[in-house]
Amino acid sequence: MESGVVLSARSLFIRYGPEEAVRGINLEVNRGEVLGLIGPDGAGKTSTLRTLAALQKPSSGDILVFGENAWKNRRVLHGRLGYLAQRFALYEDLTIDENVQFFSQLLGVKKWKPRRDFLLERVGLAPFRDRQAGRLSGGMKQKLALATSLMHAPEILLLDEPTTGVDPVTRREFWGLLSGFVAEGLTLVIATPYLDEAERCSRVILMHQGRILADAPPKAITKQVPGVILEVAAEPRARAAEVLRTALPDVGIQSFGTRFHLQFPERPSQSLVDRIRRSLSEADVRIESLREIPPGLEDAFLHLTGVDAAAPVQEAA
């Protein structure tokens, strides 16, 4: 095995009947790395994570964990791997302490009490250890799941969208916890729908329809976007979208929440920028900002997937 590589997949296919969820991907994970899997629903992220964790058998291809065939040696390797599922999978009628005890014994952890005390203190759940899991907030449930998944001191932790539905403050706290464990030597592979979280990763794999479109540090991926991006924040959004489409019929326009990204093949002239401002103002659209920005992972994803950036802007529900 190559130096530093602790997990790898070669020509990995995952099929469910006639459907191909993952289509011949190759990847490597280095020791101490934070690797992010990003992509829309149905991209193959969960299937990839479950197969890397040896929780399901690949349809074809090879997965090596610490140089060993993952599926054939799964019973031994599960002692060195941790997996945090997307949905809360602990027992809601058990207390925090009881959940940790149950899964520690299930994993064969010896002398688990000191480890439990350490992890519950670390994730901030020590004051609530007698509370039933079903009475915890979403963020506290995820912290309990994290502590439980680390009880056997795995060397690699695979997490499937662990902060989905969690408030922004808890998301930051959760990532702070992960950063601390990584600093102590833990290797992370994490699937996330949040692109700001993907930017925290040392490397990102962008997946779409079961294939890998890009595998590089976040900044290297965004550099693949050609041209120049102008960001426009304006209200009302529906009218702004109509004006921009009419004024710039040949320019790629994408809606990102409260903002629009206009993609030009080269830096637009000042006269063109002034025309955009004038067109919006004449339509009684209030311009909050109009500026050139570096492309983000959202722009890179649309570019690499070949989404027609000139298509009509979709309004958020």
N, C-alpha and C positions, 0 to 999 in steps of 0.2 A: 504494500500500500504506500502511496505517495506520502512524503513527510508532511505532517500537519493535517491530512485529510482523515476525518473521523467517520464520515458518512458519505456514501456516493450511490448514484443510480445510473445505470447504463441501459439505454434502449428500453425504458420502462413504459409498458402498456398496461392500462387497467380498463377492463371491459365489464359491462353489466349486460349480459345477453348480447344483443347486436350493437349496443351503444358503446362507443369508445369514449371514456371519460378522460383518459390520459393517453397521449399519442406519441410514444417513442421519445420521451424526454431524457436528457442527460443532465446531471447536476452533481456538484460536490460541495461538501460543507467542511470548513476548516475548524480546527480546535479553537475555542474562544471566540468564534465569530457570532454575529447576530445576522442571520439570513432571513429576509422578509419575502414571503410569497404574496404577491398582490395580483388582483384580477377580479372581474365581476363574478357574480353567482354563476355556477356552471362552468367555471374556468378549469376546474380539476384540482383545486387547492386542498380540499378536505380529503379527497381520495389519495392524493400524493402523500399528505401527512400520515394518514392511517397506514399506508403501505410502508412508508419509511420507518414507522414505529413497529412494524411487523405485527400489526393488528389485523391485517388482511393480506392474503397472498397475491402477489402481482400476477396478472394474466400472462405476461412474458417480460423478460428482461432480468437484470441482476441488481440487487441492492446489497451493498456491503456496509456493515457497521463495525468499526474497529477491525476491519479486514476480514470479518466473518460474514458468511451468507446470512442475511437477516432472518429469513423465514425458517431456514433449517435450524438455526441456533437461537430462535426467538425466546425460549424459556430462560436461557442464560443471559441473553442480551437485555431482556426486560429489567434485569437488575441494574443495568447501566443507562437505561433510557427512561425518561418521564414523558407522559402525554397528558395534556390538558384539553379536554373536549370543548367544543363550542357551546354546548348546553350544559348547565349545571347538572352533574351526574352523581352527587352525593345524596345521602339519605336525609330528607327534610325533617323527619320525626326524631332524628338523633341530634344530640347536642354537638357543638364544635368538637369538644374533647372526645366524644364517642365516635364521631366520624373519623377523626385522626387515628384513634386507637384501632378501629375496625380495619381501615386500609393499611395501617402499619403492620398489623398481624397478617393480613392477607398477602402482603408483599414480603413477609418473612423478616421484617426489621427487628433485630435484637436490640435490647436496651433502648426502646423507642421513646421513653418518657423524657429524657433530657433533650432529645432532638425535637420532640413535640413542643416542649416549653420554649426552646430557642426559636423555632419557626413561628409560633403563635405570637411571641413577643416581637419578632422581626416584622411581621405583616400587620401588627397592630390589633390583633384579635384576642390577646391574653385577657383583657378585662371582660370579655364576653364568652368565655369558654363554656359556660353552663347554658348558653342560649341555644335553642333548637335552630338548626340550619334553615328551616322553613320560615323563621322569623327574622332572618337577616336581610339587609338591603342587597341589591344586585351587586354592588361593589364589594361588600363584605363576603358574599357568596364566592365571588371570583378569588378573593384573597384566601378564603378557606380552601378552595380547590387548588390554588397555587401551593399553599403550605402542604397539603396532602400529597400533591404530585412530587414534592421535593423530599418527602420523609425518608426515602431510601437513598438519598444523596446521589441522584443520577448525574452522569457526566454530560448528557445531552437532554434538553427539554424541548419538546415539540408542542406548540400551542396553536389551537385553531380558533382564531378570532376571539381572543379572551376578553376584549373590552367592548364588544358589540353591545349596544344598549346601555352602556355605563356612562355616567355624567363626566364632563371634561375634567373636573378636579380629580375624580377617582382614577380616571385614565392616566393622568400625570403621576399620581401616587403609584399606580400599578407599574408604570414604566420606570419609576424611580427604584422600586423594589427589584425589577428585572435587571436594571443597570448594576445594582449592587451585587447581585449574584453572578453576573457576567464578569465583573471585576475580580471575583474570587475564583474564576476559572470555568464557569458554566458555559456551555455552548447552546445557543438558542436558534431554533427554526420556528418562525412565527408567521401565520397567515393573518392578514389584516385587510379590512376594507378601507381603512383610514390612511390617506396618503401622507398626512403629517406624521403618522407613526412609521410609515415606510421610510421616511427620511431620517429616522433615528437608527435605521439598520446600517451595518457596515457594507452590506451588499443586498441587492434586490433582484428577485426573479419575477419578471412580469409574465403572467400566464393568460392565455386566451384560447378558449375552445380546446383545452387539453394539450396545448403546445406552449413552449417557451418562446417568447418574442424578444426578450432581452435578459441578460444576466450580467450585472455590473453594479458598481457603487451608484447610489442615486444621482449624483452630479454627472456621472458619465452617461447615464441614460438620458437625462434632460438635454445633454449636448447633441443628441441625435436629432433634435427637432430643428428643422431648417428655418431660415428667415427670422423675422422679428415679430414679437407679440406686443400689441397694445392692449392694455387693460382699461375697460370702461365700466365705471359704476354710475348708474343713472336711474332715475325714477320719474314716472312709473315704468316698470320694466317691460311690460307688454308693448307699450308705445315705443320705447327705446329700441326694442328688438325689431319692430316693423320699420322704423326709420333707418336703422343700420343696414337691414337687408336691402332696402330700396336704394340707399345711397352708395352701398358697396356690394353690388351684385356678384362681383368676381373675387371677393375676399372671404376667406374662411372665418366663420363666426361661430363661437361656441359659448354656451351659457354655463357658468359655474356659480350656482347659488345666486348671490346678488350682483355678480360681476359678469361681464362679457369679455371674451378674449378674441381679438381680431388678429389673424395671422397673415402677415405680408411677406412676400418673397424677399424684400429688402426694406431698409428703413424708409418709412413714408416721408414725403417732403412736408415741410411746415405748412405749405398751402393746402395739402390734403388733410392734415390734422385740423387746420382752421375750418375747412369745409365740413368735417365731421361735427365739430363743435357747433357750427352755424346751423346745420341741418337739425341737430337735436334741439337747440334753443328755439328755432322757429316752430318746432312741433310741441313747444311747451314741456319739454323734457328737461328735468333738472339734472345737471351733470355734477356728480359728487367728486369724481376724479377721472382723469384720462392721462395715462402714463405708459411708458415703455417698461416692460418687466422681463426678467429672464424666464424662459419656459419652465414650467413645473412638471411634476410627474403626470398630472392630468393631461397636459398637452402632449407629453411623450406617449402616453397610452393611446390617445386618439390618433396620433401620427402613425404609430407602429401597427395599430389594428386596421388602419386604412379607413377609419370612419370618415364619411364625407363631411368635412368641416363647413362646407357651403350649404348644407341642408338646412331647412327651416329650424330655427331655434325652438327647443322644447321648453315650455314653461313648467316650473316646478309645481307639483301638486300642493 
